[in-house]
Amino acid sequence: MVALTDARASKVPEVTLVFWIIKIAATTLGETGGDTVTMTMKLGYLAGSAIFLAALAVMVVVQISARRFHPVIYWATIVASTTAGTTMADFADRSLGIGYAGGSTVLLLALIAVLSLWYWSMGSVSVETVSRPGIEAFYWATITISQTLGTALGDWMADDTGLGYGGGALVFGAGLVALAALYFWTAASRVFLFWAAFILTRPLGATVGDFLDKPVSDGGMALSRPLATAVIGVFIVLCLLVLPQRAGGHPGAAKTE
């Protein structure tokens, strides 16, 4: 039995049901947290984007600098990316007047471009290869764009299609169920399914967050944004404390012969 010793440990968590539970909670927190700063605190979308982009930049540097996977650092970076995505999408869609459909289209093209460049440069976009700074940079760029796309897509589904926040959440939830069915019962690419699910969980969180804090007249529940943000934040912390989190396996790791 000869173990391979040159493998690099993955810097991202193993993709399990726990991962998706925390991811959806984090995206919902990003929506309510972003709206708390831009709307409740009345700082506006530009200031909110600047605040959360600065926080995201700091967390990405901390995450990339870490020698191994740290659940708290990783999920704090995810939360920073989803709040930044919320405020940036709202700034582009509303302040710049691009609109939800236009914003979603531009961001989708940007996401495809980053994934293509990542694949062309590294030969794979699998999260199992996220173990070196260069790959991590692509990973976090992809995540940030996908979070921003998810906000715009969620708003488009809820507002422009007339489905409302509840209807939008059902559509995206159904999309995730379809992806789960493909995962369990087909041989579809696991890399494609991961990124498709990762993208869809963002608009799901966006519509759920909007449903919680938007006015009743707009189809929401008019709950306190700061309170909703705090409750979701506590839920995420409890998940990290109670549910196990470990690094995802690297293709060359733990192989024996």
Secondary structure, DSSP 8 states (H G I E B T S, - for coil): ----------SSB--SHHHHHHHHHHHHHHHHHHHIIIIIS--HHHHHHHHHHHHHHHHHHHHHH-SS--HHHHHHHHHHHHHHHHHHHHIIIIIS---HHHHHHHHHHHHHHHHHHHHHHHS---GGG--SHHHHHHHHHHHHHHHHHHHHHHHIIIIISS-HHHHHHHHHHHHHHHHHHHHHHS---HHHHHHHHHHHHHHHHHHHHHHHHS-GGGTS----HHHHHHHHHHHHHHHHHHS---B---TTTT---
